[in-house]
Amino acid sequence: MPEPTYRVEGLLPEEGISLWSGKPKIGKSVLLENLCVAVVEGDKFLGRQCYPCDVAFLTFEGSESVIRAQLKALGLQNTFGRLHTFHSPMLADMNRRWADHLRGTLDEHPDIKLVVIDPVAKLLQPRDNDDYGEVSALMAKLEAIARQRHVHFAVSVHEKKREGSDRGDAVLGSTGYRAASDVNMFLSRRGAQRQICTEQRWGAPIEEPVNLTFDPTTFRIGLPSTTT
């Protein structure tokens, strides 16, 4: 299978789905905010070069004013791309017609090539989050949009309170979420230290958990030996 072209070098392909998992309040949303800003600014994310494009950030959790303040602190200038933010009140009328809304947004804004959804279950709205067949079908619909519109979906999911030996099995809800993804980003905590590791079909995975740095003033997240 040939190596894909990347939105984030060696990490996120231009087209497909990445699944970002971790327990609630561990920092998934801030990490995804870092990704959004790095891509529109043509910066680095976790030490890897981003290739700019417009980004859509669909956020169903958190305060709109807080998110805007964090994006500003991260240095959002819309230098090489534009960040389009959609907060939960704006998304409320999607209901189960989310696929049509997504296609319409991507058709209206063809320069959007990265879509961040936090968390994805609140967009897909499965009737039973533990039903493999239902979740797989919904994720397959999302994957089809990624292929048809040549975009990458970076989507977050919560993890269970207890994890097993396989981090992917800790995802809250059906394993259908994990089965559809090209990249799995696992955010964890060891004591007070947050760590990250990845599972990837291509590229250069972070196979063993590595510590993350966090600047509470700028909200930047990175690796100890790199800058974001």
C-alpha positions in Angstrom: 0.0 0.0 0.0 1.6 3.3 -1.0 2.4 6.0 1.5 -0.3 8.7 1.7 0.3 12.4 1.4 0.1 14.1 4.8 -1.7 17.0 6.5 0.7 16.6 9.5 3.9 15.0 8.4 4.1 11.3 9.2 1.1 11.5 11.4 -2.2 12.6 9.8 -2.9 11.7 6.2 -4.6 14.3 4.0 -7.6 12.0 3.6 -9.1 9.7 6.3 -10.0 9.6 10.0 -8.0 9.9 13.1 -9.5 9.0 16.5 -8.4 11.0 19.5 -9.2 9.2 22.8 -8.7 9.9 26.5 -10.6 10.1 29.7 -12.8 13.2 30.2 -10.9 16.4 31.3 -7.6 15.0 30.3 -7.0 17.7 27.6 -8.2 16.2 24.3 -10.0 19.5 23.4 -6.9 21.6 24.0 -4.8 19.2 22.1 -7.2 19.5 19.2 -7.2 23.3 19.4 -3.4 23.0 19.1 -3.8 21.0 16.0 -6.3 23.5 14.4 -4.0 26.5 15.0 -0.9 24.6 13.9 -2.5 23.7 10.6 -3.9 27.1 9.7 -0.7 28.8 10.7 1.6 26.2 8.9 3.3 25.5 12.1 4.5 22.3 13.7 2.3 19.9 15.8 4.1 17.6 18.2 7.3 18.4 16.3 5.9 17.5 12.9 5.3 20.0 10.1 1.7 20.8 9.2 0.7 21.6 5.6 -1.8 24.5 5.8 -5.5 24.4 4.8 -8.7 25.8 6.0 -10.0 24.0 9.1 -13.6 23.4 10.5 -13.7 23.0 14.2 -17.0 21.5 15.4 -17.2 21.6 19.2 -20.1 20.3 21.2 -18.5 20.8 24.7 -17.1 23.7 26.6 -17.7 27.4 26.7 -17.5 29.3 23.4 -15.8 32.3 25.0 -13.2 30.0 26.7 -12.5 28.2 23.4 -12.0 31.5 21.6 -9.7 32.8 24.3 -7.6 29.6 24.1 -7.4 29.8 20.3 -6.2 33.4 20.6 -3.6 32.5 23.2 -2.4 29.7 20.9 -1.6 32.4 18.4 -4.4 32.1 15.9 -3.9 34.6 13.1 -5.4 32.6 10.1 -2.1 33.2 8.3 -2.1 30.4 5.7 -5.7 29.1 6.2 -8.9 30.0 7.9 -10.3 28.4 11.0 -14.1 28.1 10.9 -15.5 27.4 14.4 -19.0 25.9 14.9 -20.2 25.6 18.5 -23.0 23.4 19.9 -25.8 26.0 19.6 -25.0 26.4 15.9 -25.0 22.6 15.5 -28.2 21.9 17.3 -30.4 21.7 14.2 -28.3 19.0 12.5 -30.1 16.2 14.3 -29.6 13.0 12.2 -29.1 15.0 9.0 -25.4 15.6 10.0 -24.0 14.0 6.8 -26.0 16.4 4.6 -24.9 19.3 6.7 -21.3 18.3 6.5 -21.3 17.8 2.8 -23.1 21.2 2.4 -20.4 22.9 4.5 -17.6 21.3 2.6 -19.2 22.2 -0.7 -19.7 25.8 0.4 -16.1 26.0 1.7 -14.0 23.8 -0.6 -10.7 24.9 1.0 -11.6 23.1 4.3 -9.5 20.0 4.2 -9.4 19.3 8.0 -12.5 18.8 10.1 -12.2 18.5 13.8 -15.2 17.0 15.7 -15.1 17.1 19.5 -16.6 14.7 20.5 -17.8 12.7 17.5 -20.6 10.8 19.3 -22.5 14.1 19.7 -22.5 14.6 16.0 -23.3 11.0 15.0 -25.9 10.5 17.7 -26.1 6.7 17.7 -29.2 5.4 19.4 -26.9 2.8 21.2 -23.3 3.9 21.6 -22.3 0.3 22.3 -23.9 -1.2 19.2 -21.1 -2.2 16.9 -23.2 -2.4 13.8 -24.8 1.0 14.3 -21.6 2.8 15.2 -19.7 1.1 12.3 -22.3 2.2 9.8 -22.2 5.8 11.1 -18.4 5.9 11.0 -18.5 4.4 7.5 -20.7 7.3 6.4 -18.1 9.7 7.8 -15.3 7.8 6.1 -17.2 8.0 2.8 -17.4 11.8 3.1 -13.7 11.9 3.8 -12.9 10.0 0.6 -15.5 11.9 -1.5 -14.4 15.3 -0.4 -10.7 14.5 0.1 -10.6 15.7 3.7 -9.3 14.4 7.1 -11.6 14.1 10.0 -9.9 14.3 13.5 -12.5 13.1 15.9 -12.5 12.7 19.7 -14.0 10.0 21.9 -14.0 9.5 25.6 -12.4 6.5 27.3 -13.8 4.3 30.0 -12.6 4.8 33.6 -10.7 1.6 33.5 -8.4 0.6 30.7 -7.3 -2.9 29.7 -4.0 -4.0 28.2 -5.1 -2.8 24.8 -5.7 1.0 24.8 -8.0 0.8 21.9 -10.4 -1.3 23.9 -10.7 1.5 26.4 -12.8 3.7 24.0 -16.2 4.5 25.5 -18.8 2.8 23.4 -18.5 0.4 20.5 -15.1 -0.7 19.0 -16.7 0.4 15.7 -15.2 3.9 16.4 -11.7 2.5 16.3 -12.2 0.1 13.4 -12.9 3.0 11.0 -9.8 5.1 11.8 -6.5 5.3 10.0 -4.8 6.8 13.1 -5.5 6.4 16.8 -4.2 9.0 19.2 -4.2 7.8 22.8 -3.9 10.5 25.5 -3.3 9.3 29.0 -2.1 10.4 32.4 0.7 9.0 34.6 0.4 10.8 37.9 0.3 14.5 37.1 2.0 13.9 33.7 0.0 13.6 30.5 1.3 11.3 27.8 0.6 10.4 24.2 1.1 7.4 21.9 -0.3 6.5 18.5 -1.4 3.6 16.4 -1.1 4.2 12.7 -1.5 2.5 9.4 1.2 4.7 7.9 3.9 7.2 8.9 6.0 7.3 12.0 4.0 6.1 15.1 4.7 7.1 18.7 4.7 3.5 19.8 5.5 4.0 23.5 3.8 6.7 25.6 5.9 9.9 25.7 5.4 12.9 28.1 3.7 16.1 26.9 4.7 19.6 27.8 2.0 22.2 28.5 2.3 26.0 28.8 -0.7 27.3 30.9 -0.2 30.8 29.4 -0.2 29.9 25.7 -2.0 26.6 26.0 0.6 25.1 23.8 1.1 21.3 24.0 4.3 19.7 22.8 7.0 17.1 23.3 9.9 17.8 25.6 12.5 17.9 22.8 10.4 19.7 20.2 8.2 22.7 19.8 4.6 22.5 18.5 
